[in-house]
Amino acid sequence: MTSVYGKASSLAERRMQPSELLTVKESAGRILYVEDDEDTRELVTCVMTMNNYRIAAAENCHDALMLARSKEFDLYLIDNWMAECSGIDLCEKLREFDPLTPILFYSGAAYEYDKQQAFAAGAQGYLVKPVDNDELLKQLSRLISAARRTQSVTE
């Protein structure tokens, strides 16, 4: 339907010009984010999504393991303190079937011992909450890029 001025009367009827089309960026990476605190999980998921990461969020170790076994991820981002199991336990279980995907701890557990345990369990990074969003994004990018470089060399 056109208006009296001869122009399309609805956006659905109007043809988009190439300059008006949205460009869809390639995903920066697929991340499994495991966090039992709902507010933190939603906030961090929002930050990562706004920066072009595709996120699958889990609130407990059981759900995280189910997702990790059924989908492919570029990085696991996990909290250390959870009700069902610790991030260390989850990290060890992930390493049983996935020795390559980088694991970044994002946790309030700030003791050096916590960090040492995470690295011994197979993690590649450890950030203590709260951390600046830019630092989190920098670490995500660094670990995913390094894993992709390693993967392309071995193929």
N, CA, C and O of each residue as an XYZ file, in Angstrom:
620
protein
N       0.847     -1.173      0.000
C       0.000      0.000      0.000
C       0.894      1.238      0.000
O       1.879      1.294      0.737
N       0.562      2.207     -0.805
C       1.340      3.443     -0.860
C       0.521      4.598     -0.331
O      -0.709      4.588     -0.367
N       1.226      5.580      0.155
C       0.549      6.767      0.667
C       0.243      7.691     -0.500
O       0.580      7.386     -1.644
N      -0.385      8.804     -0.214
C      -0.722      9.763     -1.261
C       0.527     10.338     -1.918
O       0.442     10.905     -3.007
N       1.663     10.204     -1.286
C       2.903     10.739     -1.839
C       3.642      9.704     -2.679
O       4.724      9.988     -3.193
N       3.068      8.491     -2.829
C       3.663      7.458     -3.659
C       4.762      6.665     -2.982
O       5.443      5.879     -3.641
N       4.952      6.846     -1.700
C       5.983      6.097     -0.983
C       5.334      4.942     -0.229
O       4.148      4.987      0.100
N       6.112      3.929      0.034
C       5.598      2.796      0.795
C       5.141      3.277      2.159
O       5.814      4.080      2.805
N       3.995      2.781      2.588
C       3.432      3.259      3.843
C       3.913      2.461      5.050
O       3.641      2.857      6.183
N       4.606      1.371      4.850
C       5.138      0.638      5.989
C       6.569      0.221      5.706
O       6.977      0.071      4.554
N       7.314      0.039      6.771
C       8.701     -0.386      6.610
C       8.783     -1.766      5.981
O       9.726     -2.054      5.244
N       7.817     -2.614      6.258
C       7.826     -3.960      5.708
C       7.724     -3.936      4.187
O       8.241     -4.833      3.521
N       7.072     -2.933      3.634
C       6.889     -2.855      2.189
C       8.058     -2.154      1.503
O       8.244     -2.301      0.295
N       8.829     -1.411      2.246
C       9.923     -0.644      1.677
C      11.133     -1.541      1.456
O      11.467     -2.360      2.312
N      11.773     -1.392      0.340
C      12.961     -2.165      0.027
C      14.179     -1.515      0.674
O      14.393     -0.310      0.548
N      14.968     -2.322      1.364
C      16.158     -1.796      2.033
C      17.277     -1.585      1.016
O      17.477     -2.405      0.120
N      17.990     -0.495      1.163
C      19.155     -0.212      0.342
C      20.356     -0.921      0.966
O      20.386     -1.108      2.182
N      21.349     -1.322      0.161
C      22.506     -2.023      0.722
C      23.160     -1.279      1.879
O      23.620     -1.909      2.831
N      23.209      0.026      1.817
C      23.845      0.792      2.897
C      23.041      0.746      4.188
O      23.568      1.063      5.255
N      21.767      0.353      4.106
C      20.919      0.299      5.292
C      20.924     -1.074      5.959
O      20.485     -1.207      7.101
N      21.412     -2.089      5.262
C      21.402     -3.433      5.810
C      22.385     -3.540      6.968
O      23.492     -3.005      6.912
N      21.971     -4.225      7.995
C      22.852     -4.449      9.136
C      23.886     -5.491      8.752
O      23.572     -6.488      8.102
N      25.091     -5.254      9.152
C      26.104     -6.266      8.925
C      26.179     -7.134     10.167
O      26.145     -6.633     11.292
N      26.278     -8.415      9.960
C      26.366     -9.349     11.064
C      27.830     -9.731     11.220
O      28.431    -10.315     10.318
N      28.389     -9.400     12.360
C      29.784     -9.712     12.620
C      29.911    -11.182     12.985
O      29.006    -11.791     13.555
N      31.065    -11.726     12.635
C      31.366    -13.088     13.046
C      31.532    -13.088     14.562
O      32.054    -12.137     15.143
N      31.085    -14.155     15.182
C      31.193    -14.262     16.630
C      32.644    -14.205     17.071
O      33.523    -14.775     16.425
N      32.889    -13.512     18.176
C      34.230    -13.446     18.747
C      34.598    -14.763     19.420
O      35.773    -15.025     19.679
N      33.596    -15.588     19.702
C      33.840    -16.887     20.314
C      32.615    -17.400     21.038
O      31.719    -16.644     21.414
N      32.603    -18.709     21.222
C      31.511    -19.378     21.949
C      32.019    -19.707     23.352
O      33.026    -20.396     23.521
N      31.308    -19.205     24.341
C      31.755    -19.345     25.729
C      30.691    -20.042     26.554
O      29.510    -19.697     26.494
N      31.127    -21.030     27.327
C      30.271    -21.626     28.349
C      30.624    -20.916     29.653
O      31.744    -21.020     30.152
N      29.646    -20.196     30.190
C      29.854    -19.417     31.417
C      29.115    -20.088     32.556
O      27.897    -20.257     32.499
N      29.845    -20.471     33.590
C      29.276    -21.179     34.733
C      29.377    -20.292     35.963
O      30.468    -20.012     36.459
N      28.219    -19.856     36.447
C      28.140    -18.924     37.578
C      26.837    -19.194     38.313
O      25.768    -19.184     37.703
N      26.915    -19.436     39.625
C      25.696    -19.746     40.374
C      24.924    -18.508     40.822
O      23.741    -18.611     41.147
N      25.566    -17.345     40.847
C      24.869    -16.118     41.229
C      24.153    -15.539     40.008
O      24.794    -15.137     39.037
N      22.828    -15.500     40.065
C      22.036    -15.092     38.907
C      22.349    -13.672     38.438
O      22.479    -13.438     37.237
N      22.472    -12.727     39.361
C      22.742    -11.338     38.969
C      24.085    -11.214     38.250
O      24.188    -10.559     37.213
N      25.102    -11.846     38.808
C      26.420    -11.810     38.174
C      26.373    -12.481     36.810
O      26.923    -11.969     35.835
N      25.708    -13.635     36.749
C      25.597    -14.371     35.488
C      24.939    -13.511     34.405
O      25.408    -13.483     33.267
N      23.870    -12.821     34.750
C      23.174    -11.985     33.769
C      24.024    -10.785     33.346
O      24.089    -10.456     32.162
N      24.664    -10.143     34.296
C      25.484     -8.971     33.987
C      26.670     -9.329     33.094
O      26.905     -8.678     32.077
N      27.408    -10.356     33.475
C      28.588    -10.743     32.699
C      28.168    -11.275     31.328
O      28.841    -11.012     30.331
N      27.071    -12.014     31.270
C      26.558    -12.492     29.980
C      26.224    -11.316     29.077
O      26.529    -11.344     27.885
N      25.611    -10.297     29.624
C      25.263     -9.097     28.863
C      26.528     -8.418     28.316
O      26.570     -8.038     27.146
N      27.543     -8.267     29.150
C      28.796     -7.635     28.728
C      29.433     -8.437     27.593
O      29.878     -7.863     26.599
N      29.478     -9.747     27.741
C      30.111    -10.571     26.709
C      29.297    -10.563     25.416
O      29.864    -10.507     24.325
N      27.989    -10.618     25.534
C      27.123    -10.605     24.350
C      27.264     -9.286     23.596
O      27.303     -9.272     22.366
N      27.339     -8.184     24.330
C      27.506     -6.868     23.694
C      28.841     -6.768     22.953
O      29.018     -5.912     22.086
N      29.765     -7.642     23.303
C      31.071     -7.651     22.648
C      31.211     -8.831     21.688
O      32.313     -9.293     21.394
N      30.070     -9.297     21.214
C      29.997    -10.264     20.119
C      30.413    -11.688     20.481
O      30.811    -12.453     19.602
N      30.328    -12.053     21.751
C      30.538    -13.439     22.156
C      29.187    -14.127     22.209
O      28.181    -13.518     22.574
N      29.171    -15.390     21.846
C      27.959    -16.198     21.994
C      28.101    -16.975     23.300
O      29.091    -17.672     23.524
N      27.089    -16.839     24.155
C      27.190    -17.369     25.514
C      26.149    -18.446     25.769
O      24.975    -18.297     25.430
N      26.605    -19.525     26.370
C      25.712    -20.511     26.972
C      26.003    -20.413     28.463
O      27.141    -20.603     28.891
N      24.987    -20.120     29.245
C      25.189    -19.931     30.687
C      24.607    -21.106     31.459
O      23.530    -21.614     31.144
N      25.341    -21.515     32.466
C      24.885    -22.592     33.356
C      25.041    -22.113     34.787
O      25.974    -21.378     35.109
N      24.114    -22.538     35.651
C      24.193    -22.101     37.043
C      24.804    -23.138     37.965
O      25.005    -22.870     39.150
N      25.105    -24.334     37.433
C      25.703    -25.360     38.286
C      26.583    -26.297     37.462
O      26.556    -26.274     36.232
N      27.347    -27.103     38.149
C      28.297    -27.998     37.491
C      27.608    -29.044     36.622
O      28.075    -29.349     35.525
N      26.515    -29.584     37.102
C      25.788    -30.601     36.336
C      25.364    -30.061     34.974
O      25.617    -30.693     33.949
N      24.719    -28.895     34.958
C      24.281    -28.294     33.688
C      25.478    -27.941     32.802
O      25.428    -28.101     31.582
N      26.542    -27.466     33.425
C      27.739    -27.097     32.664
C      28.335    -28.314     31.962
O      28.716    -28.235     30.794
N      28.416    -29.421     32.661
C      28.978    -30.637     32.061
C      28.093    -31.159     30.936
O      28.597    -31.630     29.916
N      26.783    -31.079     31.116
C      25.884    -31.498     30.040
C      26.093    -30.648     28.798
O      26.167    -31.180     27.690
N      26.190    -29.340     28.966
C      26.416    -28.443     27.835
C      27.785    -28.691     27.193
O      27.902    -28.740     25.969
N      28.802    -28.844     28.015
C      30.163    -29.027     27.500
C      30.286    -30.321     26.698
O      31.055    -30.389     25.739
N      29.539    -31.333     27.085
C      29.584    -32.607     26.360
C      28.766    -32.575     25.070
O      29.021    -33.356     24.153
N      27.788    -31.680     24.999
C      26.882    -31.678     23.846
C      27.181    -30.584     22.825
O      26.687    -30.648     21.699
N      27.971    -29.593     23.189
C      28.269    -28.476     22.284
C      29.763    -28.194     22.286
O      30.498    -28.617     23.179
N      30.184    -27.478     21.275
C      31.589    -27.096     21.171
C      31.746    -25.644     21.613
O      30.974    -24.779     21.202
N      32.736    -25.383     22.442
C      32.990    -24.039     22.944
C      34.431    -23.644     22.669
O      35.310    -24.490     22.504
N      34.651    -22.330     22.625
C      36.000    -21.792     22.457
C      36.660    -21.515     23.792
O      37.881    -21.380     23.868
N      35.849    -21.428     24.860
C      36.381    -21.129     26.182
C      35.339    -21.466     27.240
O      34.136    -21.316     27.027
N      35.837    -21.927     28.388
C      34.984    -22.121     29.567
C      35.342    -21.020     30.565
O      36.507    -20.855     30.926
N      34.345    -20.278     31.002
C      34.521    -19.230     32.009
C      33.783    -19.694     33.252
O      32.557    -19.806     33.243
N      34.524    -19.968     34.328
C      33.869    -20.591     35.481
C      34.210    -19.895     36.801
O      35.311    -19.388     37.015
N      33.203    -19.904     37.666
C      33.339    -19.411     39.036
C      33.969    -20.532     39.858
O      33.820    -21.707     39.525
N      34.661    -20.178     40.912
C      35.281    -21.204     41.750
C      34.377    -21.666     42.880
O      34.417    -22.834     43.267
N      33.570    -20.772     43.410
C      32.716    -21.115     44.547
C      31.289    -21.305     44.084
O      30.606    -20.341     43.737
N      30.836    -22.559     44.079
C      29.448    -22.876     43.724
C      28.920    -23.880     44.735
O      29.688    -24.586     45.389
N      27.626    -23.934     44.850
C      27.009    -24.789     45.865
C      27.222    -26.284     45.594
O      27.564    -27.041     46.502
N      27.024    -26.690     44.369
C      27.041    -28.113     44.019
C      28.446    -28.715     43.989
O      28.677    -29.815     44.490
N      29.366    -27.980     43.400
C      30.760    -28.421     43.336
C      31.621    -27.179     43.149
O      31.115    -26.104     42.825
N      32.900    -27.332     43.351
C      33.786    -26.176     43.174
C      34.168    -26.036     41.710
O      34.014    -26.965     40.917
N      34.668    -24.861     41.372
C      35.181    -24.656     40.033
C      36.368    -25.569     39.741
O      36.583    -25.977     38.600
N      37.133    -25.882     40.782
C      38.271    -26.798     40.636
C      37.763    -28.175     40.229
O      38.305    -28.795     39.314
N      36.718    -28.658     40.910
C      36.120    -29.953     40.550
C      35.624    -29.940     39.113
O      35.851    -30.887     38.360
N      34.939    -28.852     38.737
C      34.412    -28.734     37.377
C      35.547    -28.716     36.363
O      35.467    -29.380     35.330
N      36.581    -27.978     36.644
C      37.732    -27.894     35.750
C      38.334    -29.289     35.522
O      38.629    -29.664     34.387
N      38.509    -30.039     36.588
C      39.069    -31.397     36.471
C      38.153    -32.300     35.646
O      38.630    -33.095     34.835
N      36.840    -32.181     35.849
C      35.893    -32.998     35.080
C      35.897    -32.603     33.604
O      35.803    -33.466     32.731
N      36.004    -31.301     33.322
C      36.088    -30.848     31.927
C      37.338    -31.404     31.257
O      37.295    -31.824     30.101
N      38.437    -31.405     31.975
C      39.702    -31.889     31.418
C      39.695    -33.392     31.149
O      40.503    -33.878     30.357
N      38.809    -34.121     31.784
C      38.717    -35.566     31.522
C      38.322    -35.848     30.075
O      38.761    -36.844     29.499
N      37.497    -34.982     29.478
C      37.052    -35.221     28.106
C      37.403    -34.082     27.144
O      37.199    -34.214     25.937
N      37.915    -32.994     27.647
C      38.278    -31.865     26.788
C      39.584    -31.242     27.293
O      39.564    -30.318     28.106
N      40.700    -31.750     26.810
C      41.983    -31.246     27.300
C      42.450    -29.939     26.657
O      43.449    -29.367     27.091
N      41.740    -29.455     25.625
C      42.257    -28.329     24.857
C      41.560    -26.986     25.049
O      42.214    -25.944     25.007
N      40.254    -26.993     25.258
C      39.519    -25.730     25.356
C      40.014    -24.939     26.563
O      40.060    -25.471     27.672
N      40.387    -23.669     26.361
C      40.891    -22.870     27.485
C      39.838    -22.684     28.580
O      38.639    -22.589     28.315
N      40.327    -22.636     29.805
C      39.478    -22.404     30.967
C      39.986    -21.164     31.689
O      41.161    -21.061     32.041
N      39.073    -20.230     31.898
C      39.379    -19.007     32.631
C      38.497    -18.965     33.870
O      37.270    -18.981     33.768
N      39.123    -18.911     35.033
C      38.365    -18.747     36.270
C      38.043    -17.270     36.442
O      38.878    -16.400     36.195
N      36.810    -17.008     36.871
C      36.354    -15.652     37.173
C      35.658    -15.759     38.517
O      34.475    -16.092     38.591
N      36.397    -15.475     39.575
C      35.923    -15.845     40.901
C      36.306    -14.835     41.970
O      37.251    -14.061     41.813
N      35.560    -14.862     43.041
C      35.872    -14.047     44.207
C      36.917    -14.706     45.096
O      37.397    -14.087     46.045
N      37.274    -15.944     44.803
C      38.297    -16.655     45.572
C      39.654    -16.074     45.206
O      40.206    -16.368     44.145
N      40.186    -15.238     46.108
C      41.353    -14.426     45.765
C      42.672    -14.919     46.352
O      43.718    -14.319     46.105
N      42.638    -15.990     47.119
C      43.881    -16.475     47.714
C      44.784    -17.098     46.662
O      44.311    -17.689     45.692
N      46.083    -16.960     46.863
C      47.051    -17.542     45.931
C      46.851    -19.049     45.816
O      47.028    -19.622     44.740
N      46.488    -19.684     46.911
C      46.233    -21.128     46.907
C      45.098    -21.480     45.936
O      45.178    -22.489     45.237
N      44.042    -20.655     45.888
C      42.928    -20.890     44.966
C      43.415    -20.848     43.518
O      43.036    -21.679     42.693
N      44.248    -19.878     43.234
C      44.792    -19.729     41.882
C      45.677    -20.926     41.517
O      45.579    -21.466     40.415
N      46.529    -21.327     42.441
C      47.410    -22.461     42.187
C      46.613    -23.733     41.910
O      46.949    -24.509     41.016
N      45.552    -23.933     42.693
C      44.696    -25.111     42.480
C      44.044    -25.072     41.093
O      43.962    -26.096     40.415
N      43.587    -23.902     40.680
C      42.936    -23.760     39.377
C      43.908    -24.097     38.249
O      43.554    -24.825     37.321
N      45.126    -23.575     38.325
C      46.117    -23.867     37.290
C      46.505    -25.346     37.307
O      46.700    -25.949     36.251
N      46.614    -25.924     38.489
C      46.951    -27.354     38.592
C      45.835    -28.234     38.015
O      46.101    -29.328     37.517
N      44.587    -27.755     38.085
C      43.448    -28.519     37.561
C      43.313    -28.383     36.046
O      42.549    -29.122     35.424
N      44.051    -27.441     35.447
C      44.018    -27.313     33.994
C      43.581    -25.971     33.456
O      43.358    -25.840     32.252
N      43.450    -24.967     34.310
C      43.036    -23.634     33.844
C      44.200    -22.899     33.189
O      45.366    -23.153     33.490
N      43.854    -21.978     32.281
C      44.863    -21.147     31.633
C      44.870    -19.719     32.157
O      45.789    -18.957     31.859
N      43.856    -19.347     32.936
C      43.794    -17.999     33.460
C      42.940    -17.922     34.709
O      42.130    -18.807     34.986
N      43.138    -16.835     35.468
C      42.386    -16.658     36.716
C      42.216    -15.166     36.962
O      43.197    -14.442     37.128
N      40.974    -14.711     36.987
C      40.657    -13.319     37.314
C      39.870    -13.285     38.615
O      38.974    -14.100     38.832
N      40.211    -12.338     39.472
C      39.515    -12.186     40.748
C      38.445    -11.115     40.602
O      38.722    -10.005     40.148
N      37.208    -11.461     40.995
C      36.098    -10.496     40.976
C      36.291     -9.516     42.127
O      36.850     -9.881     43.161
N      35.851     -8.318     41.968
C      35.389     -7.735     40.713
C      36.585     -7.333     39.870
O      37.648     -6.996     40.393
N      36.399     -7.371     38.572
C      37.449     -6.958     37.654
C      36.813     -6.038     36.620
O      35.627     -6.160     36.312
N      37.598     -5.132     36.096
C      37.128     -4.231     35.054
C      36.679     -5.055     33.840
O      37.344     -6.019     33.460
N      35.553     -4.673     33.240
C      35.040     -5.403     32.076
C      36.070     -5.487     30.958
O      36.167     -6.510     30.282
N      36.833     -4.429     30.761
C      37.850     -4.436     29.710
C      38.901     -5.512     29.959
O      39.377     -6.153     29.022
N      39.261     -5.706     31.222
C      40.247     -6.744     31.554
C      39.672     -8.136     31.287
O      40.363     -9.007     30.759
N      38.417     -8.338     31.650
C      37.767     -9.618     31.363
C      37.751     -9.872     29.857
O      38.114    -10.959     29.409
N      37.337     -8.890     29.085
C      37.266     -9.044     27.630
C      38.651     -9.269     27.018
O      38.793    -10.036     26.065
N      39.660     -8.607     27.560
C      41.026     -8.784     27.072
C      41.494    -10.223     27.304
O      42.114    -10.829     26.429
N      41.195    -10.760     28.478
C      41.613    -12.133     28.786
C      40.848    -13.152     27.937
O      41.426    -14.136     27.475
N      39.552    -12.915     27.733
C      38.776    -13.811     26.868
C      39.390    -13.853     25.470
O      39.615    -14.925     24.909
N      39.653    -12.684     24.926
C      40.220    -12.578     23.581
C      41.597    -13.236     23.511
O      41.891    -13.965     22.565
N      42.422    -12.983     24.493
C      43.784    -13.548     24.520
C      43.754    -15.070     24.518
O      44.459    -15.707     23.735
N      42.943    -15.652     25.389
C      42.902    -17.108     25.504
C      42.281    -17.766     24.275
O      42.768    -18.796     23.809
N      41.217    -17.179     23.752
C      40.578    -17.748     22.561
C      41.510    -17.642     21.356
O      41.629    -18.588     20.577
N      42.165    -16.504     21.202
C      43.102    -16.324     20.082
C      44.265    -17.308     20.167
O      44.654    -17.897     19.158
N      44.812    -17.485     21.343
C      45.928    -18.420     21.520
C      45.497    -19.846     21.191
O      46.240    -20.589     20.550
N      44.305    -20.225     21.627
C      43.809    -21.579     21.351
C      43.573    -21.780     19.862
O      43.847    -22.857     19.331
N      43.068    -20.760     19.185
C      42.836    -20.856     17.738
C      44.161    -20.960     16.980
O      44.262    -21.711     16.010
N      45.165    -20.216     17.412
C      46.477    -20.313     16.765
C      47.042    -21.714     16.937
O      47.551    -22.301     15.982
N      46.956    -22.246     18.134
C      47.448    -23.586     18.411
C      46.709    -24.620     17.570
O      47.317    -25.534     17.014
N      45.402    -24.465     17.485
C      44.581    -25.401     16.710
C      44.941    -25.358     15.230
O      45.012    -26.402     14.581
N      45.170    -24.159     14.685
C      45.478    -24.051     13.259
C      46.857    -24.627     12.951
O      47.082    -25.116     11.844
N      47.774    -24.579     13.896
C      49.119    -25.147     13.709
C      49.054    -26.674     13.699
O      49.776    -27.319     12.939
N      48.196    -27.250     14.534
C      48.117    -28.703     14.645
C      47.270    -29.347     13.553
O      47.285    -30.569     13.404
N      46.541    -28.556     12.796
C      45.683    -29.141     11.759
C      46.416    -29.374     10.471
O      45.828    -29.861      9.505
